[in-house]
Amino acid sequence: MRLHVSMTAQLDADTAMGPVTLKVGDLDAMTAYYRDAVQLRVLSEGPGSVTLGRGTTAVMVLEHAPELKHASPRDAGLFHTAILFDSEEALAAAVYSVAQRYPNTFTGSSDHLVSKAFYFTDPEGNGVELYWDRDRSQWSWVHGQLEMGTLYLDPNAFLQEHLTEAAVADPLIGGARVGHVHLQVGDVASARDFYVDKLGFEQTTEIPGSALFVSAGGYHHHMAMNTWNSRGAGPRLPALGLGRIDIDVPTTEDVGALTERMRHFGIDTRDDGQTVSFDDPWANLIRVQAVGS
């Protein structure tokens, strides 16, 4: 039976990001960073791989690939993985933990109006954002575009206000998951064509000519793409860093509809009914999986 699919369909409003897979050179060191500093639990281990998260929610999958080298900072690939915490207390606990254990990895902090975010770099140079969302009732939409800013956020003042003794004693408080994934790409027009027109995200805002923010269901962004370091970059070669981005959709019907749509656009897909995988224009591997029925 062939599915009837609208080629202008959008992703389901309940779409969310799944774990991010990183190819790493030093599995032990990278596991220690995400476990001991970011405060994720080891959920499972296999030959050459470790999955970390909170509760039953996977956040990072680390795959040992010592044969690979680091890419150039100007290549396409991962800008940062953004880990979303469910309270300011939980965010403060994680920020304090990273700052205590890896003090030289902090790169900045910002109030984005929709969220409060702290930025770090892991031991192999991958960007990491730790953040908390304001309630959607506090977000502002103007002419179909979401208002996001980059306001100064004093990290010490944030910790003084939100870090509790209980959180210092047990920083594994609350939930955490991948809130969004930010990529560096060769050009914004190609990113919009792929992620909005083909994959089915909606544009929420943009920085004209340099960055695009997209989401499903009115979230501020599930994915972002910028050209700040990588303008003109072509497809990636095998390298340390981003291995795969997982996107979770509610049902197998969503996977089937997306598979039909991507094939209609001539995108090479690999699917097994539960998941469909494909590359974006910069050879970033995307896997979309059904998490419900």
Residue frames as qw, qx, qy, qz and C-alpha x, y, z in Angstrom:
[[0.000, 0.889, 0.458, 0.000, 0.00, 0.00, 0.00],
 [0.438, 0.303, -0.002, 0.846, 1.47, 3.36, -1.02],
 [0.195, -0.608, -0.455, 0.620, 1.08, 6.27, 1.37],
 [0.231, 0.812, 0.327, 0.424, -0.57, 9.43, 0.11],
 [0.540, -0.451, -0.167, 0.691, 1.83, 12.19, 1.09],
 [0.183, 0.976, 0.114, 0.028, 1.74, 15.94, 0.71],
 [0.746, 0.235, -0.096, 0.616, 5.13, 17.09, -0.49],
 [0.034, 0.634, -0.166, 0.755, 4.72, 20.29, 1.53],
 [0.736, -0.556, -0.378, -0.078, 3.97, 18.43, 4.79],
 [0.046, -0.731, 0.476, -0.486, 5.53, 19.54, 8.04],
 [0.375, 0.080, -0.861, 0.334, 6.90, 17.44, 10.86],
 [0.502, -0.616, -0.598, -0.102, 4.45, 16.52, 13.60],
 [0.194, -0.833, 0.120, -0.504, 4.13, 19.12, 16.36],
 [0.795, -0.569, 0.196, -0.082, 5.35, 16.55, 18.90],
 [0.806, 0.414, -0.238, 0.350, 8.65, 16.01, 17.08],
 [0.479, -0.845, 0.236, 0.039, 11.67, 16.22, 19.39],
 [0.384, 0.682, -0.619, 0.062, 15.40, 15.68, 19.22],
 [0.966, -0.223, -0.124, 0.048, 16.93, 12.35, 20.16],
 [0.665, -0.589, 0.225, 0.400, 20.52, 11.70, 21.25],
 [0.391, 0.850, -0.337, -0.106, 23.53, 13.09, 19.42],
 [0.955, -0.070, 0.116, 0.265, 26.23, 10.61, 18.39],
 [0.033, 0.913, -0.389, -0.115, 29.83, 11.78, 18.52],
 [0.898, 0.258, -0.223, 0.279, 32.84, 10.07, 16.98],
 [0.385, -0.886, 0.249, -0.067, 35.55, 10.39, 19.62],
 [0.543, 0.574, -0.580, 0.200, 39.28, 9.75, 19.76],
 [0.151, 0.210, -0.799, 0.543, 39.55, 9.13, 23.52],
 [0.534, -0.448, -0.604, -0.387, 36.46, 7.30, 24.72],
 [0.553, -0.410, -0.576, 0.440, 37.48, 7.26, 28.40],
 [0.210, -0.141, -0.153, 0.955, 38.20, 10.99, 28.54],
 [0.283, -0.216, -0.360, -0.862, 35.02, 11.94, 26.72],
 [0.571, -0.451, -0.675, -0.121, 32.92, 9.61, 28.89],
 [0.448, -0.336, -0.479, 0.676, 34.42, 11.22, 31.99],
 [0.010, 0.032, 0.047, 0.998, 33.53, 14.71, 30.74],
 [0.462, -0.290, -0.424, -0.723, 29.89, 13.99, 30.01],
 [0.664, -0.396, -0.633, 0.041, 29.47, 11.75, 33.09],
 [0.549, -0.365, -0.424, 0.621, 31.45, 13.60, 35.77],
 [0.131, -0.123, -0.010, 0.984, 31.17, 17.20, 34.55],
 [0.358, -0.167, -0.395, -0.830, 27.90, 17.49, 32.59],
 [0.371, -0.059, 0.724, -0.579, 26.40, 15.00, 35.04],
 [0.777, 0.150, -0.324, -0.519, 24.86, 12.43, 32.72],
 [0.735, -0.286, 0.595, -0.155, 24.58, 8.80, 33.76],
 [0.119, 0.302, -0.867, -0.378, 26.06, 5.94, 31.76],
 [0.773, 0.097, 0.162, -0.605, 22.95, 4.18, 30.45],
 [0.970, 0.140, 0.196, 0.015, 24.67, 1.46, 28.45],
 [0.114, -0.716, 0.608, 0.323, 28.08, 0.39, 27.19],
 [0.938, 0.305, 0.165, -0.026, 29.09, -1.76, 24.27],
 [0.759, -0.060, 0.262, 0.593, 32.27, -2.53, 22.35],
 [0.366, 0.113, 0.235, 0.893, 33.69, 0.90, 21.58],
 [0.177, -0.534, -0.327, -0.759, 30.58, 2.89, 22.56],
 [0.156, -0.293, -0.686, 0.648, 28.98, 4.51, 25.60],
 [0.169, -0.623, -0.484, -0.591, 25.47, 5.96, 25.85],
 [0.212, -0.174, -0.538, 0.797, 24.83, 8.63, 28.49],
 [0.236, -0.534, -0.430, -0.689, 21.67, 10.41, 29.61],
 [0.249, -0.173, 0.537, -0.787, 19.25, 11.08, 32.45],
 [0.734, 0.099, 0.414, -0.529, 16.67, 8.58, 33.61],
 [0.734, 0.194, 0.629, 0.168, 15.89, 6.50, 30.54],
 [0.449, 0.882, 0.096, -0.103, 16.50, 9.39, 28.12],
 [0.765, -0.005, 0.211, 0.609, 19.67, 9.07, 26.05],
 [0.039, 0.944, -0.004, -0.327, 21.48, 12.36, 25.44],
 [0.174, 0.764, -0.577, -0.233, 24.92, 11.47, 24.06],
 [0.982, 0.060, 0.164, 0.074, 26.23, 8.39, 22.28],
 [0.081, -0.812, 0.535, 0.220, 30.03, 8.27, 22.16],
 [0.963, 0.255, 0.082, 0.040, 31.57, 6.00, 19.51],
 [0.523, -0.610, 0.427, 0.415, 35.30, 5.27, 19.66],
 [0.739, 0.644, 0.140, 0.142, 36.94, 6.15, 16.34],
 [0.502, -0.698, 0.246, 0.447, 40.67, 6.62, 17.05],
 [0.614, 0.159, 0.511, 0.580, 41.52, 6.25, 13.36],
 [0.213, 0.845, 0.374, 0.318, 39.81, 9.58, 12.59],
 [0.404, 0.011, -0.146, 0.903, 41.36, 13.04, 12.81],
 [0.045, 0.656, 0.400, -0.639, 39.92, 16.40, 13.82],
 [0.416, 0.703, 0.447, 0.364, 38.23, 18.41, 11.09],
 [0.266, 0.218, -0.021, 0.939, 39.14, 22.00, 10.33],
 [0.046, 0.455, 0.540, -0.706, 37.16, 24.60, 12.33],
 [0.293, 0.371, -0.213, -0.855, 35.97, 25.92, 8.96],
 [0.165, -0.065, -0.920, -0.349, 34.44, 22.61, 7.88],
 [0.637, -0.317, -0.233, -0.663, 30.75, 21.86, 8.09],
 [0.501, -0.077, -0.827, 0.242, 29.62, 19.81, 11.07],
 [0.458, -0.672, -0.566, 0.138, 28.58, 20.30, 14.68],
 [0.039, 0.669, -0.157, 0.725, 28.46, 23.79, 16.18],
 [0.160, -0.280, 0.733, -0.598, 27.05, 22.57, 19.48],
 [0.424, -0.365, -0.820, -0.118, 24.81, 20.01, 21.12],
 [0.254, -0.406, 0.210, -0.852, 22.31, 21.80, 23.36],
 [0.368, -0.235, -0.878, 0.194, 21.24, 19.92, 26.48],
 [0.362, -0.521, -0.149, -0.759, 17.95, 21.15, 27.97],
 [0.197, -0.074, -0.818, 0.536, 17.41, 20.98, 31.75],
 [0.252, -0.606, -0.683, -0.320, 13.94, 21.06, 33.26],
 [0.376, -0.885, -0.257, 0.095, 14.69, 23.64, 35.98],
 [0.200, 0.875, -0.297, 0.326, 17.09, 26.48, 36.68],
 [0.627, -0.616, 0.459, -0.131, 18.30, 24.57, 39.73],
 [0.919, 0.069, 0.352, 0.166, 19.21, 21.55, 37.60],
 [0.579, 0.741, -0.028, 0.339, 20.91, 23.79, 35.04],
 [0.163, -0.878, 0.364, -0.264, 22.87, 25.55, 37.80],
 [0.817, -0.390, 0.425, 0.006, 24.02, 22.20, 39.19],
 [0.865, 0.323, 0.244, 0.298, 25.36, 21.12, 35.79],
 [0.327, 0.867, -0.117, 0.357, 27.01, 24.48, 35.06],
 [0.426, -0.789, 0.404, -0.183, 28.68, 24.49, 38.48],
 [0.906, -0.165, 0.376, 0.105, 29.86, 20.89, 38.00],
 [0.751, 0.531, 0.109, 0.378, 31.48, 21.61, 34.62],
 [0.090, 0.908, -0.199, 0.358, 33.04, 24.83, 35.90],
 [0.624, -0.664, 0.398, -0.104, 34.52, 23.03, 38.91],
 [0.866, -0.103, 0.454, 0.183, 35.90, 20.04, 37.04],
 [0.608, 0.307, 0.398, 0.614, 36.82, 21.60, 33.67],
 [0.090, -0.788, -0.234, 0.562, 37.18, 25.33, 34.39],
 [0.127, -0.444, 0.435, 0.773, 38.92, 26.16, 31.11],
 [0.196, 0.269, 0.848, 0.411, 36.08, 24.81, 28.94],
 [0.128, 0.763, 0.506, -0.382, 33.60, 27.66, 29.60],
 [0.375, 0.190, 0.416, 0.807, 33.15, 29.87, 26.52],
 [0.140, -0.161, -0.083, -0.974, 30.23, 32.16, 27.40],
 [0.047, 0.464, 0.835, -0.292, 26.65, 32.62, 28.55],
 [0.127, -0.118, -0.293, -0.940, 23.59, 34.45, 27.23],
 [0.365, 0.421, 0.641, -0.528, 19.97, 35.22, 27.97],
 [0.099, 0.085, 0.718, 0.684, 18.21, 34.51, 24.67],
 [0.446, -0.063, 0.012, -0.893, 14.80, 35.81, 25.88],
 [0.847, -0.073, -0.328, -0.412, 13.31, 32.34, 25.34],
 [0.931, -0.162, -0.262, 0.195, 16.05, 30.60, 27.32],
 [0.270, -0.871, 0.411, -0.009, 19.15, 30.99, 29.49],
 [0.941, 0.294, -0.115, 0.125, 22.24, 29.29, 28.09],
 [0.411, -0.759, 0.476, 0.169, 25.81, 28.46, 29.09],
 [0.794, 0.564, -0.221, -0.050, 28.41, 27.40, 26.55],
 [0.598, -0.568, 0.547, 0.141, 31.36, 25.04, 26.87],
 [0.611, 0.543, -0.538, -0.207, 33.76, 23.07, 24.69],
 [0.953, -0.269, 0.127, -0.058, 34.32, 19.39, 25.45],
 [0.567, -0.573, 0.476, 0.352, 37.83, 17.85, 25.54],
 [0.565, 0.121, 0.633, 0.514, 37.78, 17.11, 21.79],
 [0.070, -0.145, 0.242, 0.957, 36.54, 20.54, 20.72],
 [0.120, -0.502, -0.760, -0.394, 32.81, 19.82, 20.34],
 [0.186, -0.316, 0.126, -0.922, 30.54, 22.68, 21.37],
 [0.297, -0.411, -0.845, 0.171, 28.17, 22.07, 24.29],
 [0.247, -0.407, 0.013, -0.879, 25.27, 24.28, 25.36],
 [0.221, -0.342, -0.846, 0.344, 23.56, 23.75, 28.71],
 [0.163, -0.210, -0.118, -0.957, 20.25, 25.61, 28.93],
 [0.094, 0.429, 0.798, -0.414, 16.81, 26.11, 30.46],
 [0.006, 0.443, 0.560, 0.700, 13.66, 27.34, 28.70],
 [0.259, 0.091, 0.335, -0.902, 11.34, 30.06, 29.86],
 [0.435, 0.427, 0.752, -0.250, 7.67, 29.15, 29.68],
 [0.309, 0.334, 0.618, 0.641, 6.27, 29.56, 26.17],
 [0.048, -0.875, -0.482, -0.003, 3.79, 32.13, 27.46],
 [0.312, -0.804, 0.083, 0.499, 6.78, 34.47, 27.90],
 [0.486, -0.001, 0.548, 0.681, 8.00, 34.09, 24.31],
 [0.271, 0.700, 0.121, -0.649, 7.23, 36.85, 21.82],
 [0.530, 0.286, 0.658, 0.451, 6.30, 36.31, 18.16],
 [0.149, 0.696, 0.000, -0.703, 6.36, 39.25, 15.75],
 [0.573, 0.582, -0.300, -0.493, 5.09, 38.83, 12.16],
 [0.973, 0.148, -0.137, -0.110, 5.59, 35.06, 12.37],
 [0.591, 0.437, -0.517, 0.439, 9.15, 35.31, 13.64],
 [0.716, -0.590, -0.326, 0.181, 10.20, 34.48, 17.20],
 [0.016, 0.907, -0.272, 0.321, 12.03, 37.19, 19.09],
 [0.892, -0.262, -0.129, 0.346, 15.36, 35.84, 20.33],
 [0.044, 0.956, -0.234, 0.168, 18.19, 37.92, 21.71],
 [0.787, 0.090, -0.383, 0.475, 21.72, 37.61, 23.01],
 [0.285, -0.870, 0.080, -0.395, 21.71, 39.49, 26.31],
 [0.221, 0.488, -0.720, 0.440, 24.45, 39.39, 28.90],
 [0.843, -0.430, -0.234, -0.223, 23.93, 36.66, 31.50],
 [0.078, -0.698, 0.620, -0.350, 26.24, 36.83, 34.52],
 [0.726, 0.001, -0.687, -0.038, 27.18, 33.21, 35.31],
 [0.260, 0.055, -0.709, 0.653, 28.16, 33.96, 38.91],
 [0.396, -0.041, 0.238, -0.886, 24.90, 35.79, 39.60],
 [0.755, -0.008, -0.440, -0.486, 22.94, 32.92, 38.03],
 [0.613, 0.006, -0.755, 0.235, 24.69, 30.38, 40.24],
 [0.021, 0.074, -0.565, 0.821, 24.22, 32.50, 43.37],
 [0.546, -0.021, 0.049, -0.836, 20.49, 32.69, 42.66],
 [0.850, 0.086, -0.241, -0.461, 19.78, 29.13, 41.56],
 [0.577, 0.245, -0.756, 0.187, 22.46, 26.78, 42.91],
 [0.710, -0.573, 0.054, -0.407, 21.25, 25.02, 46.05],
 [0.296, -0.544, 0.767, -0.170, 23.17, 22.99, 48.61],
 [0.812, 0.104, 0.537, -0.205, 21.09, 19.97, 47.64],
 [0.749, 0.659, -0.034, -0.059, 22.08, 20.39, 43.99],
 [0.137, 0.759, -0.628, 0.107, 25.77, 20.66, 44.87],
 [0.514, -0.323, 0.761, -0.228, 25.50, 17.50, 46.95],
 [0.566, 0.231, 0.786, 0.090, 23.57, 15.62, 44.24],
 [0.131, 0.447, -0.290, -0.836, 23.90, 17.35, 40.85],
 [0.084, -0.119, -0.887, -0.438, 21.93, 14.59, 39.09],
 [0.246, 0.433, 0.606, -0.620, 18.65, 16.35, 39.81],
 [0.503, 0.607, 0.106, -0.606, 15.78, 16.63, 37.39],
 [0.810, 0.362, 0.437, 0.148, 15.63, 15.61, 33.77],
 [0.033, -0.674, 0.412, 0.612, 17.83, 16.49, 30.82],
 [0.740, 0.388, 0.532, 0.139, 17.56, 15.83, 27.11],
 [0.346, 0.014, 0.403, 0.847, 18.79, 17.15, 23.79],
 [0.231, 0.697, 0.389, -0.556, 16.77, 20.31, 23.24],
 [0.579, 0.796, -0.011, -0.176, 18.34, 21.32, 19.95],
 [0.769, -0.100, 0.343, 0.531, 21.30, 20.71, 17.67],
 [0.185, 0.922, -0.088, -0.330, 23.19, 23.58, 16.05],
 [0.836, 0.175, 0.324, 0.406, 25.22, 22.92, 12.90],
 [0.024, -0.700, 0.294, 0.651, 27.74, 24.89, 10.92],
 [0.701, 0.465, 0.531, 0.097, 26.99, 24.70, 7.21],
 [0.484, 0.064, 0.379, 0.787, 28.14, 26.13, 3.89],
 [0.102, -0.160, -0.212, -0.958, 25.20, 28.40, 3.15],
 [0.331, 0.178, 0.591, -0.713, 21.84, 29.29, 4.66],
 [0.610, 0.281, -0.232, -0.703, 19.80, 28.99, 1.44],
 [0.546, 0.160, -0.809, -0.151, 20.72, 25.31, 1.03],
 [0.043, -0.031, -0.842, 0.538, 19.99, 24.72, 4.72],
 [0.473, 0.229, 0.284, -0.802, 16.51, 26.24, 4.36],
 [0.632, 0.263, -0.506, -0.525, 15.82, 24.20, 1.23],
 [0.458, 0.093, -0.881, 0.069, 16.76, 20.96, 2.98],
 [0.122, -0.119, -0.799, 0.577, 15.55, 21.41, 6.55],
 [0.363, 0.323, 0.325, -0.811, 12.40, 23.45, 5.87],
 [0.586, 0.359, -0.297, -0.663, 11.25, 22.72, 2.31],
 [0.605, 0.192, -0.753, -0.173, 12.20, 19.02, 2.29],
 [0.276, -0.004, -0.869, 0.410, 12.54, 17.69, 5.85],
 [0.344, -0.617, -0.611, -0.357, 9.54, 19.68, 7.09],
 [0.352, -0.422, -0.436, 0.713, 10.68, 21.90, 9.94],
 [0.093, 0.922, 0.328, 0.182, 9.23, 25.41, 10.18],
 [0.416, 0.356, -0.201, 0.812, 11.45, 28.47, 10.21],
 [0.388, -0.749, -0.477, 0.248, 11.15, 30.33, 13.52],
 [0.070, -0.957, 0.085, 0.268, 13.72, 33.08, 13.03],
 [0.818, 0.321, 0.076, 0.472, 16.88, 33.92, 11.12],
 [0.266, -0.737, 0.184, 0.593, 19.91, 36.15, 11.10],
 [0.686, 0.700, 0.058, -0.192, 19.78, 37.15, 7.42],
 [0.578, 0.703, -0.411, 0.046, 22.50, 35.47, 5.41],
 [0.165, 0.552, -0.747, 0.331, 24.26, 33.84, 8.34],
 [0.074, -0.038, 0.921, -0.381, 21.97, 31.72, 10.53],
 [0.577, -0.194, -0.462, -0.645, 18.64, 29.90, 10.40],
 [0.229, -0.104, 0.808, -0.534, 16.54, 28.53, 13.27],
 [0.574, -0.062, -0.570, -0.584, 13.88, 25.86, 12.65],
 [0.271, -0.105, 0.810, -0.509, 11.49, 23.79, 14.74],
 [0.334, -0.327, -0.800, -0.377, 8.37, 21.67, 14.90],
 [0.417, -0.621, -0.661, 0.062, 5.30, 22.58, 16.93],
 [0.106, -0.918, -0.086, -0.371, 6.28, 26.18, 17.62],
 [0.756, -0.489, -0.047, 0.433, 9.39, 25.44, 19.70],
 [0.028, -0.906, 0.196, 0.375, 12.06, 28.16, 19.51],
 [0.530, 0.598, -0.552, -0.240, 14.36, 25.81, 17.60],
 [0.959, -0.152, 0.239, -0.008, 15.04, 22.10, 17.36],
 [0.775, 0.085, 0.246, 0.576, 17.84, 22.76, 14.90],
 [0.079, 0.941, -0.070, -0.321, 19.92, 25.72, 13.80],
 [0.799, 0.246, 0.228, 0.499, 22.46, 26.21, 11.03],
 [0.055, -0.947, 0.071, 0.308, 25.03, 28.98, 10.73],
 [0.771, 0.518, -0.009, 0.371, 27.87, 30.01, 8.41],
 [0.284, -0.947, 0.148, 0.023, 29.85, 32.02, 10.98],
 [0.441, -0.598, 0.616, 0.264, 32.98, 29.82, 10.61],
 [0.552, 0.021, 0.804, 0.222, 32.06, 27.65, 7.64],
 [0.502, 0.693, 0.075, -0.511, 30.73, 29.83, 4.81],
 [0.521, 0.617, -0.494, -0.321, 31.20, 27.99, 1.51],
 [0.349, -0.341, 0.869, -0.088, 31.99, 24.63, 3.14],
 [0.622, 0.158, -0.599, -0.479, 31.22, 21.52, 1.11],
 [0.907, -0.258, -0.253, -0.217, 30.31, 17.99, 2.22],
 [0.492, -0.700, 0.501, -0.135, 32.20, 16.66, 5.23],
 [0.604, 0.344, -0.718, 0.040, 34.89, 14.04, 5.05],
 [0.808, -0.408, -0.422, 0.057, 35.06, 11.37, 7.78],
 [0.203, 0.511, -0.421, 0.721, 36.36, 13.05, 10.93],
 [0.253, -0.289, -0.741, 0.551, 36.02, 13.17, 14.69],
 [0.232, 0.064, 0.108, -0.965, 32.97, 15.04, 15.89],
 [0.675, 0.164, 0.206, -0.689, 29.40, 14.65, 14.78],
 [0.176, -0.080, 0.962, 0.192, 28.43, 11.09, 13.95],
 [0.137, -0.439, -0.787, -0.412, 24.64, 11.27, 13.75],
 [0.286, -0.064, 0.263, -0.919, 21.67, 13.42, 14.71],
 [0.063, -0.342, -0.937, -0.030, 18.53, 11.61, 15.86],
 [0.347, -0.104, -0.018, -0.932, 15.09, 13.14, 15.45],
 [0.109, 0.214, 0.937, -0.255, 12.13, 11.54, 17.25],
 [0.420, -0.107, -0.316, -0.844, 8.67, 11.55, 15.66],
 [0.619, -0.177, 0.455, -0.615, 5.53, 10.09, 17.27],
 [0.853, 0.149, 0.427, -0.262, 4.61, 7.22, 14.93],
 [0.540, -0.059, 0.702, 0.461, 5.76, 4.89, 12.18],
 [0.410, 0.761, 0.488, 0.124, 3.27, 6.69, 9.93],
 [0.042, -0.960, 0.132, 0.242, 5.33, 9.85, 10.41],
 [0.448, -0.449, 0.651, 0.417, 8.45, 7.93, 9.40],
 [0.541, 0.346, 0.714, 0.280, 6.68, 6.54, 6.34],
 [0.271, 0.920, 0.281, -0.037, 5.41, 9.94, 5.26],
 [0.176, -0.863, 0.346, 0.323, 8.84, 11.49, 5.64],
 [0.548, -0.178, 0.721, 0.386, 10.46, 8.65, 3.71],
 [0.486, 0.625, 0.579, 0.197, 8.05, 9.18, 0.83],
 [0.096, 0.984, 0.072, -0.131, 8.65, 12.91, 0.89],
 [0.331, -0.705, 0.499, 0.379, 12.44, 12.65, 0.91],
 [0.555, 0.081, 0.736, 0.378, 12.38, 10.13, -1.94],
 [0.378, 0.826, 0.418, 0.031, 10.11, 12.47, -3.89],
 [0.009, 0.971, -0.181, -0.157, 12.83, 15.11, -3.59],
 [0.755, 0.533, -0.347, 0.161, 15.52, 12.67, -4.74],
 [0.257, -0.699, 0.585, -0.320, 17.15, 12.26, -1.32],
 [0.602, 0.165, -0.781, 0.025, 18.83, 8.88, -0.88],
 [0.598, -0.481, 0.302, -0.566, 17.17, 7.21, 2.13],
 [0.382, 0.106, -0.911, 0.114, 17.75, 4.04, 4.15],
 [0.559, -0.298, 0.214, -0.744, 14.67, 2.87, 6.05],
 [0.197, 0.023, -0.976, 0.088, 13.50, -0.15, 8.04],
 [0.384, -0.576, -0.658, -0.296, 9.95, 0.94, 8.88],
 [0.517, -0.718, -0.354, 0.302, 10.86, 2.24, 12.34],
 [0.310, -0.701, 0.154, 0.623, 13.65, 4.59, 11.22],
 [0.661, 0.681, 0.182, 0.258, 14.76, 6.42, 8.11],
 [0.518, -0.590, 0.178, 0.593, 18.26, 7.81, 7.61],
 [0.567, 0.722, 0.209, 0.337, 19.69, 10.26, 5.08],
 [0.535, -0.189, -0.034, 0.822, 22.45, 12.83, 4.69],
 [0.128, 0.904, 0.204, -0.352, 22.00, 16.58, 4.56],
 [0.595, 0.792, -0.074, 0.115, 23.87, 18.59, 1.87],
 [0.027, 0.802, -0.558, 0.211, 27.03, 18.61, 4.04],
 [0.666, 0.133, -0.732, 0.051, 27.04, 14.84, 4.67],
 [0.274, -0.257, 0.641, -0.669, 25.68, 15.16, 8.22],
 [0.305, -0.167, -0.921, -0.177, 23.85, 11.90, 8.94],
 [0.472, -0.157, 0.237, -0.835, 20.25, 12.33, 10.13],
 [0.223, -0.162, -0.959, -0.062, 18.15, 9.47, 11.52],
 [0.499, -0.215, 0.053, -0.838, 14.44, 9.93, 12.13],
 [0.229, -0.046, -0.965, 0.115, 12.85, 7.34, 14.39],
 [0.558, -0.493, -0.359, -0.562, 9.36, 6.55, 15.66],
 [0.054, 0.251, -0.741, 0.620, 9.14, 6.64, 19.45],
 [0.606, 0.027, 0.409, -0.682, 5.43, 5.73, 19.68],
 [0.730, 0.206, 0.641, -0.116, 3.22, 3.24, 17.85]]
